[in-house]
Amino acid sequence: QVQLVESGGGLVQPGGSLRLSCAASGRDISFFAMGWYRQAPGKQRELVAGISSHVSTSYLDSTNYADSVKGRYTISRDNAKNTVYLQMSSLKPENTAVYYCRLGLVDTYWGQGTQVTVYS
């Protein structure tokens, strides 16, 4: 059974930082592309950041980001801990959303989400 558990969300003021974690069980994440998505109230879920499979890219993790977060967010993985992270800095009120972790590209699994609220 595959399980993804996100953590690290919370309340933060504009300009602040948070680090989200996604702990996986039931799959070795080194074989899978991983992603972070977010869904704000009344909006569709959107990709925030992705990282390639560690194994399929000859251990050279490639990353991609939504234009709105480039330079402020960083996705990374710790294969030994089977965990993916999203470091977020210079947060803005419009970054408020539920953030979800995704495993895989074809057969996908999702976590339950963690709330990030940026308030002034």
N, C-alpha and C positions, 0 to 999 in steps of 0.2 A: 504494500500500500504506500503510495507516494503522499507525503505530507510536506507542505511548505508553511513555515510559521514566521511571519514578519513581526518585527519589534523595532522600537526606537522612535516611534512617532511621538508627538506631543505638541505643546504650545510653545511658540517662540516668537520673539519680536522681529520686525523687519531688520534685515542685516545679520540676523543670527544664523546659526548652523545646527544641523542635526545629522546623525548618521543612522541610517536604517539598516537593519540586518534581516536576512532571509535564511533561516536554517532549514535545510532540506533533509528528509529521511526517505528511505525507500528507493533512492536512485543516487548514483555517483554523479554529482553535478559536473565533474570534469569532462564527461562525455556529452554534455548538453549545452546548447546556447541558453543563456539566462537573460531575463529582462525585468526592468522595473517600469510599471505603468502607473498612471494616476487617473482618478476620476473626480472631477469637481462637481458640486451640485448642479443638476440640470444640464450637464455636459457628457459627452461620450468619453469612454476610457481611451486614453492616448498613451503611446509609447514615450517614455522619458529617456531611457537609456538601455542599451543592450550590450552584451558581451558574448563573444563567440565561444564555442566549445573549446576547451583547453586542449583536448586530444586532437580534434580534427584540424586544428590550425598549427600543428607541430609545436604546441605549447606556447605559441605566441598569441596571447589573447588580444583580439581586436575588439574595439569598442565603437559604439555609435551613440549619438545623442540628438535629442530634439534641439532645434535651433535655439529655442527659448531658454535652454539650460546650459548650453555650451559654455565652458569656462567657469561654471559655478557648481556643477554636479560632477561627481566622479563615481563610476561603477567599478567594482573590483570583486575578486573572488578569492577565497581561501579554500582550496580544494581539500586540504587536510581536515578542515573543520566542516567541510560540506556546506559552506555558507557564502552567500553573496551579499555585498554591501552597496549602499548608495550614500555617499558623502555629499551633503547638500550645504552650500554656503551662500552667503548674500541672499538669504531668502526674502521673498516678496509676498505681500498679501495674496497675490494671484496664484501663488504656489500652493495655496490651501487646497487640500484634496485628500481623498483616501488613496494611499499608495499600495500597489499590489505587486507581488513578485510572480514571475512566470518562469516555468521550466519547460524547455523544449521549443521546437518550431512547428512540428507537424502534430504529433500527439502532445498536447500541452496540459500542464497542471498549474493551478493557481493557488495562491495563499488567500487568507481571509481578509487581508488588508490591514493597514495601520493608518490612523488619522494623523495628518499633519495640518496644524492650524497656525497661520502666521497672522498675528494681530498687532495693531498699533495701539 
